[in-house]
Amino acid sequence: MITFVYAVLVFLVLRFSVTLFNFLSNPKLGYYGKHFTDKVSIIISLSDVNDDPTLLITSINAQDYADVEIIVKRYEETLEVATAKAIGSFILFLDVNALISKGLINNLICRAKVFNLDQLSIIPTRSFNSFISRLVYPLSDFVLLNLLPLRLVRLTRKQIFAATNTGCMLFKASSYIKNEDEGSIGQLKAEVLLANKFICIDEKVSFDKISSQLLVSLGNNILAVFIYLLLVIAGPVVVLANFEPVFLVLPVGLIFLSRIMISFLTAQNPFVNVLLHPFQMIMLLLLLLKGLWIKVLTSVRHKL
């Protein structure tokens, strides 16, 4: 038992260290004064017949970046059909439920050019439209910023780190097409940044979607998910049940500070996230188990 408790505490300290690094390094998309004229092909993917891109297109047209083309990928189309229409030097994929602020496109291009990036993935700022959304949507940010030092992603070519979010992704067109043709998109030089309110997403809760995103954050690895659940969900429960209150100051304090820092990074309400933390952890458990169940069923169907 004591060995397990030590493992829980060590993992908690490591996660806190990553969160602190993210908080101090402030990995947000900045505003850049230099202006660019590269043509950008914006692809909006509709996943449902009821999806309406009107508000997003309006926000794109209000940008201070003129040289863009907008391609709406209908839900019955394949991604290859949509990208084949793109003629821009850069391809920008946007979630249909997103709204973008002035400066986003130019800032993305500037960042990609300065650091010679093949891919730039932006984690959108969330707008919450219900109590359930406040329970589930902060979880992706919590897991990611607890485990991944965003500023260091650029030093690796593991594209899975940049695939944890699909709401806003910019690709250098030549790199995207080349790697798609070669089937080796994992070799792209990528970076992941927080949106800094340049792009906001307000959508209805999709448990399947959030489960999938959480699994990607953990590498889509079943063993990694079980270890994470054991240390992050079961671990604190064991500690709370078996130790005196005086020994709980460190773990509770680290969790509290982590939630505060992540909330400020993602422009969320820190008080609400701290208050809802126990309920969010229950949702995290259910969503990860749901994601694993879907993954296992999908794998079995493919074998059959």
C-alpha positions in Angstrom: 0.0 0.0 0.0 2.7 2.5 1.0 4.5 1.8 -2.3 1.4 2.7 -4.3 0.9 5.9 -2.2 4.5 6.9 -3.0 3.8 6.3 -6.7 0.7 8.4 -6.6 2.5 11.3 -4.9 5.5 11.1 -7.2 3.2 11.2 -10.3 1.3 14.1 -8.7 4.5 16.0 -8.3 5.6 15.3 -11.8 2.2 16.4 -13.2 2.4 19.6 -11.1 5.9 20.3 -12.4 4.7 20.0 -16.0 1.8 22.3 -15.2 4.1 24.8 -13.5 6.4 24.7 -16.6 3.4 25.4 -18.9 2.2 28.2 -16.6 5.6 29.9 -16.4 6.4 29.4 -20.1 2.9 30.7 -21.1 2.5 28.7 -24.4 0.0 31.0 -26.0 -0.4 32.3 -29.6 0.9 35.8 -29.6 0.1 38.9 -31.6 2.6 39.8 -34.3 2.7 43.1 -36.1 4.3 41.9 -39.3 1.8 41.2 -42.0 1.9 38.4 -44.7 0.2 37.8 -48.0 0.5 34.1 -48.5 -2.7 32.5 -49.7 -4.4 30.4 -47.1 -7.0 27.7 -47.9 -9.5 27.4 -45.0 -11.2 24.1 -44.8 -14.4 23.9 -42.6 -15.5 20.3 -42.0 -19.2 19.6 -41.5 -19.7 16.4 -39.5 -23.5 16.6 -39.4 -26.3 17.6 -41.8 -27.4 20.3 -39.3 -23.9 21.9 -39.0 -24.1 25.6 -40.1 -20.8 27.4 -40.9 -22.4 30.8 -41.4 -21.1 32.4 -38.2 -17.6 31.0 -38.7 -17.5 32.3 -42.3 -18.7 35.7 -41.1 -15.8 35.8 -38.6 -13.4 34.7 -41.3 -14.6 37.5 -43.6 -14.1 40.0 -40.8 -10.4 39.1 -40.6 -7.6 41.6 -41.4 -6.1 38.9 -43.7 -7.4 39.2 -47.3 -5.9 36.4 -49.3 -8.0 33.4 -48.2 -10.2 30.9 -49.9 -12.9 29.1 -47.9 -13.7 25.4 -48.7 -16.6 23.8 -46.9 -16.2 20.0 -46.7 -19.7 18.5 -46.6 -20.3 15.6 -44.3 -20.6 13.2 -47.2 -17.2 14.2 -48.7 -13.8 12.8 -47.9 -11.0 15.0 -46.6 -9.0 14.1 -49.6 -11.6 15.7 -51.9 -11.6 18.9 -49.9 -7.8 19.2 -49.7 -7.5 18.6 -53.5 -9.4 21.8 -54.0 -7.0 23.8 -51.9 -4.6 26.1 -53.8 -3.1 28.1 -50.9 0.4 27.9 -49.6 -1.1 27.1 -46.2 -4.1 24.9 -45.3 -6.1 25.9 -42.2 -8.6 23.4 -40.7 -11.2 25.0 -38.5 -14.0 23.4 -36.4 -17.4 24.4 -37.7 -18.4 25.6 -34.2 -15.5 28.0 -33.9 -15.4 31.8 -34.1 -12.1 33.5 -34.8 -10.9 36.9 -33.8 -9.0 39.5 -36.0 -5.3 38.6 -36.2 -5.6 34.9 -36.0 -4.6 34.0 -39.5 -1.7 36.4 -39.7 -0.4 35.3 -36.3 -0.6 31.7 -37.4 1.4 32.4 -40.6 4.0 34.4 -38.7 4.5 31.7 -36.1 4.8 29.0 -38.8 7.3 31.0 -40.8 9.5 32.2 -38.0 9.9 28.6 -36.6 9.7 26.9 -40.0 6.8 24.7 -38.9 5.0 22.2 -41.0 2.0 22.2 -38.6 0.7 24.5 -35.9 -2.1 23.2 -33.7 -4.0 25.7 -31.6 -6.1 24.7 -28.6 -9.2 26.8 -28.8 -10.6 28.8 -25.8 -13.8 27.2 -24.6 -17.2 28.8 -24.3 -19.5 26.9 -21.9 -23.2 26.7 -22.8 -24.3 24.3 -20.1 -23.4 22.7 -16.7 -22.5 19.4 -18.5 -20.1 21.3 -20.8 -18.4 22.7 -17.7 -17.9 19.1 -16.4 -16.4 17.6 -19.5 -14.7 20.1 -21.7 -12.1 21.4 -19.2 -10.9 17.8 -19.0 -9.0 17.8 -22.2 -7.0 20.9 -21.1 -6.5 19.4 -17.7 -5.0 16.2 -19.0 -2.9 17.8 -21.7 -1.4 20.6 -19.6 -0.8 18.2 -16.8 1.2 15.8 -19.0 2.7 17.7 -21.9 5.1 20.7 -21.8 3.7 22.5 -24.8 6.9 24.6 -25.4 8.9 21.4 -25.9 6.6 19.9 -28.6 8.5 21.8 -31.3 11.6 19.8 -30.4 10.1 16.5 -31.4 8.5 15.2 -34.6 5.9 13.1 -32.8 2.9 14.4 -34.6 0.5 12.7 -32.1 1.3 15.5 -29.7 -0.1 18.0 -32.1 -3.1 15.8 -32.9 -4.7 16.1 -29.5 -6.8 19.0 -30.8 -8.4 19.3 -34.2 -10.3 22.6 -33.7 -7.7 24.7 -35.4 -4.7 23.3 -37.3 -2.5 25.1 -39.8 -0.4 23.1 -42.2 2.2 24.2 -44.7 0.5 22.9 -47.9 3.6 21.3 -49.5 4.4 19.4 -46.3 0.8 18.3 -45.8 0.4 17.0 -49.3 3.9 15.3 -49.4 3.4 13.5 -46.1 -0.2 12.5 -47.0 1.1 11.0 -50.2 3.9 9.1 -48.4 1.7 8.1 -45.5 4.1 9.5 -43.0 2.4 12.5 -41.6 3.9 11.7 -38.2 7.2 13.3 -39.3 5.9 16.8 -39.5 7.7 19.5 -37.5 4.8 20.7 -35.3 3.9 23.0 -32.4 1.0 23.2 -30.0 -0.1 26.5 -28.5 -3.1 27.8 -26.5 -5.5 30.1 -28.5 -5.2 33.1 -26.2 -8.8 33.9 -27.2 -7.9 34.2 -30.9 -10.3 31.3 -31.6 -13.2 30.2 -29.4 -15.4 27.1 -29.7 -19.0 26.8 -28.4 -20.6 23.5 -29.2 -23.0 20.9 -27.8 -21.5 18.3 -25.7 -20.4 15.2 -27.6 -19.2 12.4 -25.2 -17.8 10.4 -28.1 -15.7 13.3 -29.3 -14.3 14.2 -25.9 -13.6 10.5 -25.1 -11.6 10.3 -28.4 -9.6 13.5 -27.6 -8.8 12.2 -24.1 -7.6 8.9 -25.5 -5.4 10.7 -28.0 -3.9 12.8 -25.2 -2.8 9.5 -23.6 -1.4 8.1 -26.8 -4.4 5.9 -27.6 -2.6 3.3 -25.4 -4.9 1.1 -23.3 -2.1 0.4 -20.7 -1.3 4.1 -20.4 -5.0 4.9 -19.8 -5.3 2.3 -17.0 -2.1 3.5 -15.3 -3.3 7.1 -15.6 -6.7 6.2 -14.1 -5.0 4.2 -11.3 -2.7 7.0 -10.3 -5.0 10.1 -10.9 -8.4 8.8 -9.9 -8.0 5.8 -7.6 -4.7 7.1 -6.1 -6.1 10.2 -4.4 -9.1 8.3 -3.2 -6.8 5.8 -1.4 -4.7 8.6 0.1 -7.8 10.4 1.4 -9.2 7.2 2.9 -6.1 6.1 4.7 -4.2 9.2 5.9 -4.6 11.9 8.5 -5.7 15.3 7.3 -2.3 16.8 8.1 -0.7 14.5 5.5 -3.2 15.6 2.8 -2.0 19.2 2.6 0.6 18.5 0.0 -1.5 16.4 -2.5 -4.6 18.6 -2.1 -2.5 21.8 -2.4 -0.8 20.5 -5.6 -4.1 19.6 -7.2 -5.6 23.0 -6.2 -2.7 24.9 -7.6 -2.7 22.9 -10.8 -6.3 23.6 -11.4 -5.8 27.3 -10.8 -2.8 27.5 -13.2 -4.6 25.6 -15.9 -7.7 27.7 -15.6 -5.8 30.9 -16.0 -3.9 29.5 -19.0 -7.1 28.5 -20.8 -9.2 31.5 -19.8 -11.6 29.5 -17.6 -13.0 30.3 -14.2 -10.6 28.9 -11.6 -13.1 29.0 -8.8 -15.6 26.9 -10.8 -13.0 24.4 -11.9 -11.7 23.9 -8.3 -15.3 23.5 -7.0 -16.2 21.0 -9.7 -12.9 19.1 -9.6 -14.3 15.9 -7.9 -17.2 15.7 -10.3 -14.9 16.4 -13.3 -12.7 13.5 -12.2 -15.7 11.2 -12.1 -16.5 12.3 -15.7 -12.9 11.7 -16.6 -13.2 8.2 -15.4 -16.4 7.5 -17.3 -15.2 9.2 -20.5 -11.9 7.3 -20.6 -13.7 4.0 -19.9 -16.2 4.8 -22.6 -13.4 5.6 -25.0 -11.7 2.3 -24.2 -14.9 0.4 -24.7 -15.4 2.0 -28.2 -11.8 1.3 -29.1 -12.0 -2.4 -28.1 -15.3 -2.8 -29.9 -13.9 -1.2 -33.0 -10.8 -3.4 -32.9 -13.0 -6.5 -32.6 -15.2 -5.5 -35.5 -12.1 -5.0 -37.7 -10.8 -8.5 -36.9 -14.2 -10.0 -37.7 
